[in-house]
Amino acid sequence: MSLQLLRGRELKPPLRSIRTQDATSTTKPQEAAQLPHISANRTALRFPVGAQSRHFYARFYPGSAAGDWNDWHWQFRNRIRTLKELERIFSLSASERGAVGQHVGALPVGITPYYASLMGLDDESEPLRRTHIMTGDEYVRVAGEADDPLSEDHDTVVPGLVHRYPDRVLFLTTGTCSTYCRYCTRSRLVGNPGGEYQFSTRQWEKALGYLETHTEVRDVLLSGGDPLSIGDDKLDWLLTRLRAIPHIEFLRIGTKIPVVLPQRITKSLVKMLKKHHPLWMSIHFTHPKELTPEVAESIGRLADAGIPLGSQSVLLKGINDDAAVMMPLMHGLLKLRVKPYYLYQCDPIRGSHHFRTSVDKGVEIIRALRGHTTGYAAPSFVVDAPGGGGKILIAPDSVMGRDGDDLLLRNFEGKIYRYPDPEGALGRDKPMAAE
């Protein structure tokens, strides 16, 4: 049915209820039974399987075939969720074992078998493993940390809808992710079994009702949790409802699934997403190790569908806080047709001190990128201000001052250049003699 026919008509919600929670134990048998079994020979499951993945599933999932491995439902069902499962695959340190053993509540351990295959099984310092297996450091609290450091709850206008910027809203669609990053800014709500955050079509209707009456909103970012953890039919329903609101011009999806569960980017999903243009996607990348043949396939399908892709990376201590790591990541993203968009200073979420660098480190990395590689490869470095201040751009200071009518600027090599700017005021607060 065309969008024109849908406008002005009330869409019925999907018949099946939306999964609202993520249990801390493995998927129940009755839940698993709801997921369709897909033949290993089915054409839709054709997907590259990297050598690292082949070795991993042959070792740890010997009863599975490539068709199972490439079925995103299988990956989701078989996420590594418990201490027993972690110990079966990883050589855990005492810190990891103790931290997992005492964890309760939101932000449980959750790792897809695919993403686990990229991790160091015997090395607790391996970057991807550090971002997903909790350690004792997660229980250390320092000054300035909070459960909701960005004050999203304060700017929540109806459950799940955050309206902070004048023309944009954040639509929290689900509390479920396929994997759980230990530095998650929404650790208070994702994967929470029985917590206060519930996600359902009834809640979505309240958010849609707000958007229909607030004509100043033209841009909706779907996040969560991860919107791509929602089934095709329910996600299609929501996108169609949003597209039917005349004043909403842009839809965006924030996701990590193309990186941690690339098999989810099926041809049927891509076909559905194409119906809702202009649709943009921001993808959470962390490290060059994530740039696998599987990810290249998932990203290629999205790019071929005409979806503009941007990356969002969080600066993490000892993981990617080095230009020697960040530059190949940015270059690799460009080769996959992903524009490096944001480099985030890690939010001061409770228990995140061991992940956070100084802000200086981010500026240092941006300085190492700008001028030393194409501008397309240099993301904007931002601090999402605690207390709800929004994203604040942080950049190397290139304005050195003024000399008469000349603005003095420093380039990427550290050299000073003059720009004739007799009517300008920029730099007058820091005069500098000509050199």
C-alpha positions as CSV (number, residue, x, y, z in Angstrom):
1,M,0.0,0.0,0.0
2,S,1.4,3.4,-0.9
3,L,2.3,6.1,1.6
4,Q,-0.3,8.3,0.0
5,L,-3.0,5.9,0.7
6,L,-1.8,5.4,4.3
7,R,-1.9,9.1,5.1
8,G,-5.1,10.0,6.9
9,R,-5.8,6.3,7.7
10,E,-5.3,4.7,11.1
11,L,-2.9,1.8,10.8
12,K,-3.7,-1.3,12.9
13,P,-0.9,-2.3,15.2
14,P,0.9,-5.6,14.5
15,L,-1.0,-8.6,15.7
16,R,1.9,-10.0,17.7
17,S,2.9,-8.2,20.9
18,I,6.3,-6.6,21.1
19,R,8.9,-8.3,23.2
20,T,9.5,-5.8,26.0
21,Q,12.1,-7.3,28.2
22,D,15.4,-9.2,28.0
23,A,15.6,-12.1,30.5
24,T,18.8,-12.6,32.4
25,S,18.7,-16.3,31.7
26,T,18.8,-18.0,28.3
27,T,15.8,-17.8,26.0
28,K,12.9,-19.9,27.3
29,P,11.9,-22.9,25.1
30,Q,8.5,-21.5,24.3
31,E,10.1,-18.2,23.2
32,A,12.6,-20.1,21.0
33,A,9.8,-22.0,19.4
34,Q,8.3,-18.8,18.1
35,L,11.3,-18.1,16.0
36,P,11.1,-19.8,12.6
37,H,13.5,-22.6,11.7
38,I,15.3,-21.7,8.5
39,S,16.8,-24.3,6.3
40,A,20.6,-24.2,5.9
41,N,20.1,-24.3,2.2
42,R,17.8,-21.3,1.9
43,T,19.0,-18.7,-0.5
44,A,18.1,-15.8,1.9
45,L,20.8,-17.0,4.2
46,R,23.7,-16.7,1.8
47,F,26.2,-14.7,3.7
48,P,30.0,-14.7,3.9
49,V,31.4,-16.5,6.9
50,G,34.9,-15.4,7.8
51,A,37.7,-17.9,8.7
52,Q,37.6,-16.8,12.3
53,S,33.9,-17.4,12.5
54,R,34.2,-20.8,10.9
55,H,36.8,-22.0,13.4
56,F,34.8,-20.6,16.3
57,Y,31.5,-22.2,15.5
58,A,33.2,-25.5,14.6
59,R,34.8,-25.5,18.0
60,F,32.0,-24.2,20.2
61,Y,28.9,-25.1,18.3
62,P,29.8,-28.4,16.6
63,G,26.2,-29.3,15.9
64,S,25.5,-26.2,13.9
65,A,26.0,-25.6,10.1
66,A,26.7,-22.4,8.2
67,G,22.9,-22.0,7.6
68,D,22.4,-21.9,11.4
69,W,25.3,-19.5,11.9
70,N,23.9,-17.2,9.3
71,D,20.4,-17.2,10.7
72,W,20.1,-14.1,12.9
73,H,17.3,-15.8,14.9
74,W,19.8,-18.6,15.8
75,Q,22.4,-16.0,16.7
76,F,20.0,-14.2,18.9
77,R,18.7,-17.4,20.6
78,N,22.3,-18.5,21.3
79,R,23.6,-15.3,22.8
80,I,26.2,-15.9,25.5
81,R,24.2,-14.8,28.6
82,T,25.4,-16.7,31.7
83,L,28.6,-17.3,33.7
84,K,28.5,-20.9,32.7
85,E,28.3,-20.1,29.0
86,L,31.1,-17.5,29.4
87,E,33.3,-20.1,31.1
88,R,32.6,-22.6,28.3
89,I,34.1,-20.3,25.8
90,F,36.4,-17.8,27.5
91,S,39.3,-18.2,30.0
92,L,37.9,-15.8,32.5
93,S,40.0,-13.8,34.9
94,A,39.1,-13.7,38.6
95,S,37.8,-10.1,38.1
96,E,35.5,-11.1,35.2
97,R,34.2,-14.2,37.0
98,G,33.5,-12.3,40.2
99,A,31.8,-9.4,38.4
100,V,29.5,-11.6,36.3
101,G,28.7,-13.7,39.3
102,Q,27.4,-10.8,41.4
103,H,25.5,-9.0,38.7
104,V,21.8,-8.4,39.0
105,G,19.4,-6.1,37.2
106,A,19.8,-4.2,34.0
107,L,22.7,-4.4,31.5
108,P,23.3,-8.2,31.7
109,V,26.0,-9.9,29.8
110,G,24.8,-10.6,26.2
111,I,27.1,-11.5,23.3
112,T,26.2,-13.0,20.0
113,P,28.2,-16.0,19.0
114,Y,29.4,-14.1,15.9
115,Y,30.7,-11.2,17.9
116,A,32.3,-13.5,20.5
117,S,34.2,-15.1,17.6
118,L,36.1,-11.9,17.1
119,M,37.2,-11.6,20.7
120,G,40.3,-12.8,22.5
121,L,39.3,-16.0,24.2
122,D,42.4,-16.2,26.4
123,D,43.2,-12.5,26.7
124,E,41.1,-10.4,29.1
125,S,42.8,-7.2,27.7
126,E,41.6,-7.8,24.1
127,P,39.6,-4.7,23.1
128,L,36.3,-6.1,22.0
129,R,36.2,-8.5,25.0
130,R,36.8,-5.6,27.4
131,T,33.8,-3.8,26.0
132,H,31.4,-6.7,26.6
133,I,32.5,-8.8,29.6
134,M,32.1,-7.0,32.9
135,T,35.0,-6.8,35.4
136,G,35.2,-5.6,39.0
137,D,36.0,-2.1,37.8
138,E,32.3,-1.8,36.8
139,Y,31.4,-1.7,40.5
140,V,33.7,1.2,41.3
141,R,31.8,4.5,41.7
142,V,33.6,7.9,41.3
143,A,32.4,11.5,41.6
144,G,30.4,12.8,38.6
145,E,29.0,9.5,37.6
146,A,25.2,8.9,37.4
147,D,22.6,6.4,36.3
148,D,21.2,9.0,33.8
149,P,24.1,11.4,33.3
150,L,22.5,13.0,30.2
151,S,19.2,13.7,32.0
152,E,17.2,11.9,29.4
153,D,14.5,11.1,31.9
154,H,14.1,14.9,32.6
155,D,13.4,15.6,28.9
156,T,11.1,12.6,28.5
157,V,7.7,14.0,27.4
158,V,5.9,10.7,27.2
159,P,7.3,7.3,28.1
160,G,10.1,6.5,25.7
161,L,10.2,9.8,23.9
162,V,12.9,12.4,24.7
163,H,12.4,15.9,23.3
164,R,15.5,18.0,24.0
165,Y,16.4,19.8,20.8
166,P,13.8,22.1,19.2
167,D,13.1,20.1,16.0
168,R,14.3,16.6,17.0
169,V,13.2,13.8,19.3
170,L,14.8,10.5,20.5
171,F,12.3,7.6,20.2
172,L,13.3,4.8,22.5
173,T,11.7,1.8,20.8
174,T,12.9,-1.1,22.8
175,G,15.0,-2.1,25.8
176,T,16.6,-5.0,24.0
177,C,20.0,-5.2,22.3
178,S,21.7,-8.1,20.7
179,T,24.8,-7.4,22.7
180,Y,25.4,-5.2,25.8
181,C,28.2,-2.7,25.8
182,R,29.5,-2.3,29.3
183,Y,29.8,1.5,28.9
184,C,26.2,1.9,27.7
185,T,24.7,5.3,28.5
186,R,21.3,3.7,29.0
187,S,22.6,0.9,31.2
188,R,19.7,1.8,33.6
189,L,17.1,0.5,31.2
190,V,18.4,-1.9,28.6
191,G,18.0,-5.6,29.2
192,N,16.1,-4.9,32.4
193,P,14.0,-7.9,33.5
194,G,11.0,-6.3,35.2
195,G,12.3,-2.8,35.5
196,E,10.3,0.4,35.1
197,Y,11.0,0.7,31.3
198,Q,8.4,-1.2,29.3
199,F,8.1,-1.0,25.5
200,S,4.9,-1.9,23.7
201,T,2.6,-0.7,20.9
202,R,0.6,1.1,23.5
203,Q,3.6,3.1,24.5
204,W,4.5,3.7,20.9
205,E,1.0,5.1,20.3
206,K,1.5,7.6,23.1
207,A,4.7,8.7,21.4
208,L,3.1,8.9,18.0
209,G,0.2,10.9,19.5
210,Y,2.7,13.5,20.8
211,L,4.5,13.7,17.5
212,E,1.3,14.2,15.6
213,T,0.5,17.3,17.7
214,H,4.0,18.8,17.8
215,T,4.6,20.1,14.3
216,E,7.9,21.6,15.2
217,V,9.4,18.1,15.2
218,R,10.8,17.2,11.8
219,D,13.5,14.6,12.7
220,V,13.0,11.4,14.6
221,L,15.9,9.2,15.8
222,L,14.9,5.6,16.7
223,S,17.1,4.1,19.3
224,G,16.7,2.0,22.5
225,G,18.0,-0.7,23.0
226,D,18.5,-1.4,19.4
227,P,15.6,-0.8,16.9
228,L,16.9,-3.5,14.6
229,S,16.3,-6.1,17.3
230,I,12.6,-5.6,16.5
231,G,11.0,-7.9,13.9
232,D,10.5,-6.7,10.3
233,D,6.7,-6.4,10.6
234,K,6.6,-4.4,13.8
235,L,9.4,-2.1,12.7
236,D,7.7,-1.6,9.3
237,W,4.5,-0.7,11.1
238,L,6.3,1.9,13.3
239,L,8.2,3.5,10.4
240,T,5.0,3.6,8.3
241,R,3.2,5.4,11.1
242,L,6.0,7.9,11.5
243,R,6.1,8.5,7.7
244,A,2.4,9.3,7.7
245,I,3.0,12.3,9.9
246,P,3.3,15.2,7.4
247,H,5.8,17.4,9.3
248,I,8.3,14.6,10.0
249,E,10.9,14.9,7.3
250,F,13.7,12.6,8.4
251,L,13.9,9.2,10.1
252,R,17.1,7.9,11.6
253,I,18.0,4.6,13.1
254,G,20.8,4.3,15.7
255,T,22.1,0.7,15.8
256,K,25.0,-1.6,16.5
257,I,23.4,-4.7,15.0
258,P,25.1,-4.4,11.6
259,V,28.4,-4.8,13.5
260,V,27.6,-7.3,16.2
261,L,24.8,-9.3,14.4
262,P,25.4,-8.6,10.7
263,Q,23.3,-11.6,9.7
264,R,20.3,-9.5,10.8
265,I,20.7,-7.3,7.7
266,T,18.6,-9.7,5.5
267,K,17.4,-8.8,2.1
268,S,13.8,-8.7,3.4
269,L,14.8,-6.2,6.0
270,V,16.6,-4.0,3.5
271,K,13.6,-4.2,1.1
272,M,11.4,-3.0,3.9
273,L,13.7,-0.1,5.0
274,K,13.8,1.2,1.4
275,K,10.1,2.0,1.5
276,H,10.7,4.6,4.2
277,H,13.2,7.0,2.5
278,P,14.6,9.5,3.4
279,L,16.0,7.1,6.1
280,W,19.4,7.5,7.6
281,M,21.4,5.1,9.8
282,S,24.0,5.8,12.5
283,I,26.1,2.7,13.2
284,H,28.1,2.1,16.4
285,F,31.7,1.0,15.5
286,T,34.4,0.6,18.1
287,H,37.6,-0.9,16.6
288,P,39.1,-2.0,13.3
289,K,38.7,-5.7,14.3
290,E,35.0,-5.2,13.6
291,L,35.6,-4.7,9.9
292,T,35.0,-8.3,8.8
293,P,33.7,-9.8,5.6
294,E,30.4,-10.3,7.4
295,V,30.2,-6.6,8.3
296,A,31.2,-5.6,4.8
297,E,28.2,-7.6,3.5
298,S,25.7,-6.1,6.0
299,I,26.9,-2.5,5.4
300,G,27.0,-3.1,1.6
301,R,23.4,-4.2,1.6
302,L,22.3,-1.1,3.5
303,A,24.4,1.2,1.3
304,D,23.1,-0.4,-1.9
305,A,19.6,0.3,-0.6
306,G,20.4,4.0,-0.7
307,I,20.5,4.5,3.1
308,P,23.1,7.1,4.0
309,L,25.4,5.6,6.7
310,G,27.3,7.4,9.4
311,S,29.4,5.9,12.2
312,Q,29.3,6.8,15.9
313,S,32.3,5.7,18.0
314,V,32.8,6.1,21.7
315,L,36.4,7.0,22.8
316,L,37.4,4.2,25.2
317,K,40.6,4.1,27.3
318,G,43.0,1.3,26.2
319,I,40.6,0.2,23.5
320,N,40.6,2.8,20.7
321,D,42.2,5.9,22.3
322,D,45.1,6.0,19.9
323,A,45.4,7.5,16.4
324,A,47.1,4.3,15.3
325,V,43.8,2.5,16.0
326,M,41.3,5.2,15.1
327,M,42.8,6.0,11.7
328,P,42.5,2.5,10.2
329,L,39.0,2.3,11.6
330,M,38.0,5.6,9.9
331,H,39.6,4.5,6.7
332,G,38.0,1.1,6.8
333,L,34.6,2.7,7.3
334,L,35.0,5.0,4.3
335,K,35.9,2.0,2.2
336,L,32.6,0.4,3.3
337,R,30.7,3.7,2.4
338,V,30.2,4.8,6.0
339,K,31.0,8.4,6.8
340,P,32.7,8.8,10.2
341,Y,30.2,11.1,11.9
342,Y,30.7,11.3,15.7
343,L,33.5,10.4,18.1
344,Y,31.9,10.6,21.5
345,Q,33.6,11.3,24.8
346,C,32.5,8.4,27.0
347,D,29.5,9.4,29.1
348,P,30.0,9.4,32.9
349,I,27.6,6.5,33.4
350,R,27.9,4.9,36.8
351,G,30.8,2.4,36.9
352,S,32.5,3.7,33.7
353,H,35.6,5.3,35.1
354,H,37.9,2.6,33.7
355,F,36.6,3.3,30.2
356,R,36.9,7.1,30.2
357,T,39.8,9.1,28.9
358,S,40.6,12.7,29.3
359,V,38.9,15.1,26.9
360,D,42.4,16.1,25.8
361,K,42.9,12.6,24.4
362,G,40.0,13.0,22.0
363,V,41.3,16.4,20.8
364,E,44.7,14.7,20.2
365,I,43.2,12.1,18.0
366,I,41.2,14.6,16.0
367,R,44.4,16.6,15.5
368,A,46.1,13.5,14.3
369,L,43.4,12.9,11.7
370,R,42.8,16.4,10.4
371,G,45.2,17.3,7.6
372,H,46.9,13.9,7.8
373,T,44.1,12.1,6.0
374,T,41.0,13.1,4.0
375,G,38.5,15.2,5.8
376,Y,35.8,12.6,5.2
377,A,37.7,10.4,7.6
378,A,37.6,12.9,10.5
379,P,34.5,12.7,12.7
380,S,33.2,15.4,14.9
381,F,34.4,15.0,18.5
382,V,31.6,15.8,20.9
383,V,30.9,15.7,24.6
384,D,27.2,15.0,25.3
385,A,26.9,17.4,28.2
386,P,25.9,15.9,31.6
387,G,22.7,17.4,32.9
388,G,21.0,17.5,29.5
389,G,23.1,20.2,27.8
390,G,23.2,18.2,24.5
391,K,26.1,17.6,22.2
392,I,29.0,20.1,22.4
393,L,31.6,20.1,19.7
394,I,35.2,19.9,20.9
395,A,37.9,20.7,18.3
396,P,41.6,21.6,18.2
397,D,41.9,25.4,18.5
398,S,43.2,26.7,15.3
399,V,42.6,30.4,16.1
400,M,45.9,31.8,17.5
401,G,44.8,35.4,17.7
402,R,45.0,38.6,15.5
403,D,47.7,40.9,14.2
404,G,46.1,44.1,13.1
405,D,43.4,43.2,10.5
406,D,44.8,39.7,10.0
407,L,43.4,36.6,11.7
408,L,46.2,34.2,12.7
409,L,45.4,30.5,12.1
410,R,47.4,27.4,12.9
411,N,47.3,24.6,10.3
412,F,47.7,20.8,10.8
413,E,51.5,21.1,10.8
414,G,51.5,23.7,13.6
415,K,52.4,26.6,11.2
416,I,50.8,30.0,11.5
417,Y,49.1,31.5,8.5
418,R,47.4,34.9,8.0
419,Y,43.9,35.5,6.7
420,P,42.8,39.1,5.9
421,D,39.7,39.7,8.0
422,P,39.5,43.4,8.8
423,E,35.8,43.3,9.9
424,G,36.1,40.1,12.0
425,A,36.0,39.8,15.7
426,L,37.2,36.2,16.1
427,G,40.5,36.0,17.9
428,R,40.4,39.5,19.3
429,D,40.3,38.1,22.8
430,K,43.8,36.6,22.3
431,P,46.0,39.0,20.4
432,M,49.2,37.5,19.1
433,A,52.2,39.3,17.6
434,A,53.2,38.4,14.0
435,E,55.7,35.6,13.8
